[in-house]
């Protein structure tokens, strides 16, 4: 009889303190199925939890390269989650999600990322549309040119590839090594090398001949990072 009284009192206290383990602020909760077995108290809660919206990036020709603009703030979704909690001898509370029911779908947060107008006169409307579908970003950079001979050394790059056309040097803090790129006036390239003078928004384009490097010279370019 005493054991039953103690157990009943324990349940009353447990139900009274469960708001300490409640779901995030603003969520509706309901507690049920409280049990106490072998020093472990278990209970279930039906909680409403917010689902954070995903962020989607859209490329825009109307914004300058490197700039961005918030198009839609998005809206959190809402789900009804049945959670089972367990606590042994006053220790840490553990939880296990039993089921989830979606009440409201989240709406994505949309950010426009500027890539600026195309510098390729040969790009027609169809070609630009295709570029937007395969590019995931663009950066306005200062481009120079080099050859394996002008760079010195044995002609091997930081990525282990031989220097030449299609291998460009970048600052890895700006463009990670291995990134596939498209540079108007140059073509498809791989960020495969680094250089002491290549810092920030600088890029050094590899060429197979000194003449080709000299003809390219030094110019501002929009570097497209491909998906």
N, C-alpha and C positions, 0 to 999 in steps of 0.2 A: 504493500500500500504506500509506504514511504517513497519507494522507488518511482511509483507512478506519479506521485505528487511532485517529486523533483523533476521528473521528465516533463510534466505539464508546465511547470514553472519555466523550465529551460526553453520550451517551445514559445511561450509568451515573450520571454526576453529576446529570443532569436528573431521573432517576427517584428519586435519593436525596433531592433537595431539594423534590420536589412537595408534601410535607405543608405547606410554607409557604403554598401556595395552596389548602389543603384547604377543604372545605365547613364550615359552622358546627360548633362543638364538639358532639360526640356523634353526628355523622352518620357513616355508614359510606361509604367511598369505595373505588373501584378504578380504577387508571389503565391505559390501553391505547392502542394506535395512535399511538405516538410517532414523529414524522417530523421531518426537518430539511432544509429546502429554501430556497435563496437567502437564507440568513441568518435564516430564520424557523423556530423550533421550534414544532411543534403536537402536542398530545396531547389525549386524551379522558378524561374521568372519569365514572364512574357513581356519583352521589352520592345519599344519602338526606337530604332537607331537610325541616325542620319547617314546617308551614303555620300561621301565627298565626290563632287563631279570631276570628270577627267578634263585635262587641258588639251585642246586641239590647236594646232598651228596651221595657219593658212598664209601662203605667200602672196604678196601684194606688189604690183608694179607701181602703185600710187605712193608708196612710202620709200624713203631713202634706204639704201642698204644698211643693215645694222640697227635700224630703228624698229619699233614695234608699237602696236596700238591695240587696246582691249576692245574687242567687238561685242562680246557677250560675257556677262559675269557668271553665267551658269546658275544652276539651282541644285541644291543637294536632293538626293533621292531619299526615300523613306522605306524602311523594311521592318517587319514584325519578326522578332527573333525569339525563339524559345531557348533559354539557356539553363543548363543544370550547374549548380554551384555545389561545392563540397569543401568542408573544413574539418580537419582532425585536431582535436585537443587544443583549440585556440590558435593553431598554426595558420599558414597562409591560405587564402581562399583560392581554390582552383575552379576553373569554369570550362564547360564543354558545350558547344552550340549543338543543339538537337535538331532544329529545323529553322528555315528562313523563308519568309513569305514577302515578296516584293509588293509594296503598297503603291509607291510612286517612283517612276524611273527618274534618274538624275538627268539634268540637262547640262551638256558640256560647256566648259569655259572656253571661249574662242579668242585667240590672240593672232592678230595679223602681223607678219614679219616682213619688213620691206626688202625688196630685192632691186628696186629701182627699174627704170626703163632699160631695155636691152641695148647693149652697145654694138650688137651685130646687125649691120644693115641688111645682111642676107636673111635674117630671121623674118619669115612671114608669120601671119597670125597663127597658122597651124603649127609652125615650128615652135613658137613661143608657148603655145598651149601644151605641147609635148614636153617642153623644158620644165614648165611649172609642175607637171605630173611626176617628174623624176627627180626634181631638186627638193631638198629638205631645208635649204637655207642659202643665204648669199652674204658675202662680205666684200665691201669696197676696200681694195688693197693697192699698194704700190708694188708693181712688178718690175723685176730686172731679169737679165738672162745670163746664163753661164754655160760653159762646156766642161767636160771632164778635165781637159787640160788646164783651163783657166782656174779651176777650183783647187788644183794641186793634189797631192796624194796619189793613190793608186787607182783612182776613178771609182772606188766603191763608196756607196752612200751609207747613211746611218741605218737604213733598213736592210742592208746587205745586197741591194740591187746595184747594177752598174749605172753610173751617171749617164744621162743621155736624154733624148727627146721623150717626153711623157713622165719623167721623174722630176718633181719640183721640191724645192727646199722651203720649209715653213717653220714657224715658231710653234712647237707642239702644244703650247698653252692656248693658242688661238685655233689651230687646226690640228687634230690628232694625227700622228703618223698612221699611214694606211688608208686615210680617207680618199675616196674617189672624188675627183673634181672636174669641173668643166670651166675653162678659161676662154672667153671670147677672144678670137684672134690667135689662139694657140691650140685649143682642142681639149680632148680628154687627158687627164693626168692623174698620177698617184702622188700623194704627199709622202715622199719616201726619203727625205734628207733634211738636215738641219744645217745651220751656219752661224758663225759668230755674229755676223752683221744682220742676220735675219731675225729680227726681234719685233714683236707686235704685229701690226697689219702690213707686213712685208712678205713678199713671196719671190723666190728666185726660180726661174723656169729653165729646165735643162734643154740643151740643144746638142745636136750631133756635130755641128760645124760652127766655127767661129763666125763665119759670114752670117749664118742664120741668127746667131745670138746678137750680132751687131745690128742687123736689120730690125730685130724686134726692139732693141734699145731699152728704154725705161719709160713706163707709162702707167697710168691708173687703170685698173681693171676691176670688174665685178667677178668675184670668184664664187661659182656655184658649187655647193656641197651636194653631191648626188646621194640618193637613197641607197 
